[in-house]
Amino acid sequence: MGHSVSATKRERQNLKHKRRNRGNLNILRQEMKRVRTELSANPSDANKVLADGFKVLDRAARKNAIPKKRADRKKSRLALALNRAAKAAVSLPPQA
């Protein structure tokens, strides 16, 4: 416990913020896992799934769960992975 009223209040606020941030990060992790599995399992719906992933990352950055630059980097890597998968699917010969 804090030695003053303001220190006690600061501890309460820190706990509240910690719980909120942890919840936001858990939601982010779950959604990103869902997006990655859907991208690999169902590439035909990729644009909608990619938009969902971008939305989740933007929301996390807006709530300060992750830094804005980290969200941008993750969005870039998701798009790059999607483009690589699409390019690989086009270059594969049709199977008989």
CNS distance restraints for C-alpha pairs under 8 A (distance, minus, plus):
assign (resid   1 and name CA) (resid   7 and name CA) 7.93 0.50 0.50
assign (resid   1 and name CA) (resid   8 and name CA) 6.14 0.50 0.50
assign (resid   1 and name CA) (resid  11 and name CA) 7.76 0.50 0.50
assign (resid   2 and name CA) (resid   6 and name CA) 7.86 0.50 0.50
assign (resid   2 and name CA) (resid   7 and name CA) 4.76 0.50 0.50
assign (resid   2 and name CA) (resid   8 and name CA) 4.60 0.50 0.50
assign (resid   2 and name CA) (resid  11 and name CA) 7.38 0.50 0.50
assign (resid   3 and name CA) (resid   7 and name CA) 6.43 0.50 0.50
assign (resid   3 and name CA) (resid   8 and name CA) 7.17 0.50 0.50
assign (resid   4 and name CA) (resid   8 and name CA) 6.25 0.50 0.50
assign (resid   5 and name CA) (resid   9 and name CA) 6.18 0.50 0.50
assign (resid   6 and name CA) (resid  10 and name CA) 6.08 0.50 0.50
assign (resid   7 and name CA) (resid  11 and name CA) 6.30 0.50 0.50
assign (resid   8 and name CA) (resid  12 and name CA) 6.43 0.50 0.50
assign (resid   9 and name CA) (resid  13 and name CA) 6.24 0.50 0.50
assign (resid  10 and name CA) (resid  14 and name CA) 6.05 0.50 0.50
assign (resid  11 and name CA) (resid  15 and name CA) 6.26 0.50 0.50
assign (resid  12 and name CA) (resid  16 and name CA) 6.30 0.50 0.50
assign (resid  13 and name CA) (resid  17 and name CA) 6.10 0.50 0.50
assign (resid  14 and name CA) (resid  18 and name CA) 5.96 0.50 0.50
assign (resid  15 and name CA) (resid  19 and name CA) 6.21 0.50 0.50
assign (resid  16 and name CA) (resid  20 and name CA) 6.28 0.50 0.50
assign (resid  17 and name CA) (resid  21 and name CA) 5.99 0.50 0.50
assign (resid  18 and name CA) (resid  22 and name CA) 6.02 0.50 0.50
assign (resid  19 and name CA) (resid  23 and name CA) 6.19 0.50 0.50
assign (resid  20 and name CA) (resid  24 and name CA) 6.27 0.50 0.50
assign (resid  21 and name CA) (resid  25 and name CA) 6.16 0.50 0.50
assign (resid  21 and name CA) (resid  65 and name CA) 5.75 0.50 0.50
assign (resid  22 and name CA) (resid  26 and name CA) 6.15 0.50 0.50
assign (resid  23 and name CA) (resid  27 and name CA) 6.25 0.50 0.50
assign (resid  24 and name CA) (resid  28 and name CA) 6.18 0.50 0.50
assign (resid  24 and name CA) (resid  60 and name CA) 6.80 0.50 0.50
assign (resid  24 and name CA) (resid  63 and name CA) 7.95 0.50 0.50
assign (resid  24 and name CA) (resid  65 and name CA) 6.18 0.50 0.50
assign (resid  25 and name CA) (resid  29 and name CA) 6.14 0.50 0.50
assign (resid  25 and name CA) (resid  60 and name CA) 7.53 0.50 0.50
assign (resid  25 and name CA) (resid  65 and name CA) 6.10 0.50 0.50
assign (resid  25 and name CA) (resid  66 and name CA) 7.94 0.50 0.50
assign (resid  26 and name CA) (resid  30 and name CA) 6.19 0.50 0.50
assign (resid  27 and name CA) (resid  31 and name CA) 6.09 0.50 0.50
assign (resid  28 and name CA) (resid  32 and name CA) 6.05 0.50 0.50
assign (resid  28 and name CA) (resid  56 and name CA) 6.56 0.50 0.50
assign (resid  28 and name CA) (resid  57 and name CA) 7.14 0.50 0.50
assign (resid  28 and name CA) (resid  60 and name CA) 6.75 0.50 0.50
assign (resid  29 and name CA) (resid  33 and name CA) 6.13 0.50 0.50
assign (resid  30 and name CA) (resid  34 and name CA) 6.26 0.50 0.50
assign (resid  31 and name CA) (resid  35 and name CA) 6.12 0.50 0.50
assign (resid  31 and name CA) (resid  53 and name CA) 7.31 0.50 0.50
assign (resid  31 and name CA) (resid  56 and name CA) 7.06 0.50 0.50
assign (resid  32 and name CA) (resid  36 and name CA) 6.13 0.50 0.50
assign (resid  32 and name CA) (resid  53 and name CA) 6.42 0.50 0.50
assign (resid  32 and name CA) (resid  56 and name CA) 7.76 0.50 0.50
assign (resid  33 and name CA) (resid  37 and name CA) 6.24 0.50 0.50
assign (resid  34 and name CA) (resid  38 and name CA) 6.11 0.50 0.50
assign (resid  35 and name CA) (resid  39 and name CA) 6.06 0.50 0.50
assign (resid  35 and name CA) (resid  49 and name CA) 6.10 0.50 0.50
assign (resid  35 and name CA) (resid  50 and name CA) 7.21 0.50 0.50
assign (resid  35 and name CA) (resid  52 and name CA) 7.50 0.50 0.50
assign (resid  35 and name CA) (resid  53 and name CA) 6.01 0.50 0.50
assign (resid  36 and name CA) (resid  40 and name CA) 6.30 0.50 0.50
assign (resid  37 and name CA) (resid  41 and name CA) 5.94 0.50 0.50
assign (resid  38 and name CA) (resid  42 and name CA) 5.51 0.50 0.50
assign (resid  38 and name CA) (resid  43 and name CA) 7.49 0.50 0.50
assign (resid  38 and name CA) (resid  46 and name CA) 7.84 0.50 0.50
assign (resid  38 and name CA) (resid  49 and name CA) 7.06 0.50 0.50
assign (resid  39 and name CA) (resid  43 and name CA) 5.34 0.50 0.50
assign (resid  39 and name CA) (resid  45 and name CA) 7.68 0.50 0.50
assign (resid  39 and name CA) (resid  46 and name CA) 5.76 0.50 0.50
assign (resid  39 and name CA) (resid  49 and name CA) 6.81 0.50 0.50
assign (resid  39 and name CA) (resid  50 and name CA) 7.79 0.50 0.50
assign (resid  39 and name CA) (resid  82 and name CA) 7.38 0.50 0.50
assign (resid  42 and name CA) (resid  46 and name CA) 6.96 0.50 0.50
assign (resid  43 and name CA) (resid  86 and name CA) 7.80 0.50 0.50
assign (resid  45 and name CA) (resid  49 and name CA) 6.42 0.50 0.50
assign (resid  46 and name CA) (resid  50 and name CA) 5.88 0.50 0.50
assign (resid  46 and name CA) (resid  82 and name CA) 7.45 0.50 0.50
assign (resid  47 and name CA) (resid  51 and name CA) 6.16 0.50 0.50
assign (resid  48 and name CA) (resid  52 and name CA) 6.29 0.50 0.50
assign (resid  49 and name CA) (resid  53 and name CA) 6.26 0.50 0.50
assign (resid  50 and name CA) (resid  54 and name CA) 6.22 0.50 0.50
assign (resid  50 and name CA) (resid  78 and name CA) 7.37 0.50 0.50
assign (resid  50 and name CA) (resid  79 and name CA) 7.30 0.50 0.50
assign (resid  51 and name CA) (resid  55 and name CA) 6.15 0.50 0.50
assign (resid  52 and name CA) (resid  56 and name CA) 6.27 0.50 0.50
assign (resid  53 and name CA) (resid  57 and name CA) 6.25 0.50 0.50
assign (resid  53 and name CA) (resid  75 and name CA) 7.58 0.50 0.50
assign (resid  54 and name CA) (resid  58 and name CA) 6.05 0.50 0.50
assign (resid  54 and name CA) (resid  75 and name CA) 6.03 0.50 0.50
assign (resid  55 and name CA) (resid  59 and name CA) 6.11 0.50 0.50
assign (resid  56 and name CA) (resid  60 and name CA) 6.25 0.50 0.50
assign (resid  57 and name CA) (resid  61 and name CA) 6.22 0.50 0.50
assign (resid  57 and name CA) (resid  71 and name CA) 5.42 0.50 0.50
assign (resid  57 and name CA) (resid  74 and name CA) 7.84 0.50 0.50
assign (resid  57 and name CA) (resid  75 and name CA) 7.36 0.50 0.50
assign (resid  58 and name CA) (resid  62 and name CA) 6.06 0.50 0.50
assign (resid  58 and name CA) (resid  68 and name CA) 7.79 0.50 0.50
assign (resid  58 and name CA) (resid  71 and name CA) 6.61 0.50 0.50
assign (resid  59 and name CA) (resid  63 and name CA) 6.20 0.50 0.50
assign (resid  60 and name CA) (resid  64 and name CA) 6.18 0.50 0.50
assign (resid  60 and name CA) (resid  65 and name CA) 5.15 0.50 0.50
assign (resid  60 and name CA) (resid  66 and name CA) 6.01 0.50 0.50
assign (resid  60 and name CA) (resid  71 and name CA) 7.82 0.50 0.50
assign (resid  61 and name CA) (resid  65 and name CA) 5.88 0.50 0.50
assign (resid  61 and name CA) (resid  66 and name CA) 5.12 0.50 0.50
assign (resid  61 and name CA) (resid  67 and name CA) 5.62 0.50 0.50
assign (resid  61 and name CA) (resid  68 and name CA) 5.07 0.50 0.50
assign (resid  61 and name CA) (resid  71 and name CA) 6.30 0.50 0.50
assign (resid  62 and name CA) (resid  68 and name CA) 7.63 0.50 0.50
assign (resid  64 and name CA) (resid  68 and name CA) 7.92 0.50 0.50
assign (resid  66 and name CA) (resid  70 and name CA) 6.62 0.50 0.50
assign (resid  66 and name CA) (resid  71 and name CA) 6.89 0.50 0.50
assign (resid  67 and name CA) (resid  71 and name CA) 6.53 0.50 0.50
assign (resid  68 and name CA) (resid  72 and name CA) 6.27 0.50 0.50
assign (resid  69 and name CA) (resid  73 and name CA) 6.11 0.50 0.50
assign (resid  70 and name CA) (resid  74 and name CA) 6.16 0.50 0.50
assign (resid  71 and name CA) (resid  75 and name CA) 6.14 0.50 0.50
assign (resid  72 and name CA) (resid  76 and name CA) 6.15 0.50 0.50
assign (resid  73 and name CA) (resid  77 and name CA) 6.25 0.50 0.50
assign (resid  74 and name CA) (resid  78 and name CA) 6.14 0.50 0.50
assign (resid  75 and name CA) (resid  79 and name CA) 6.24 0.50 0.50
assign (resid  76 and name CA) (resid  80 and name CA) 6.10 0.50 0.50
assign (resid  77 and name CA) (resid  81 and name CA) 6.06 0.50 0.50
assign (resid  78 and name CA) (resid  82 and name CA) 6.22 0.50 0.50
assign (resid  79 and name CA) (resid  83 and name CA) 6.14 0.50 0.50
assign (resid  80 and name CA) (resid  84 and name CA) 6.12 0.50 0.50
assign (resid  81 and name CA) (resid  85 and name CA) 6.13 0.50 0.50
assign (resid  82 and name CA) (resid  86 and name CA) 6.14 0.50 0.50
assign (resid  83 and name CA) (resid  87 and name CA) 6.05 0.50 0.50
assign (resid  84 and name CA) (resid  88 and name CA) 6.09 0.50 0.50
assign (resid  85 and name CA) (resid  89 and name CA) 6.14 0.50 0.50
assign (resid  86 and name CA) (resid  90 and name CA) 6.30 0.50 0.50
assign (resid  87 and name CA) (resid  91 and name CA) 6.23 0.50 0.50
assign (resid  88 and name CA) (resid  92 and name CA) 6.24 0.50 0.50
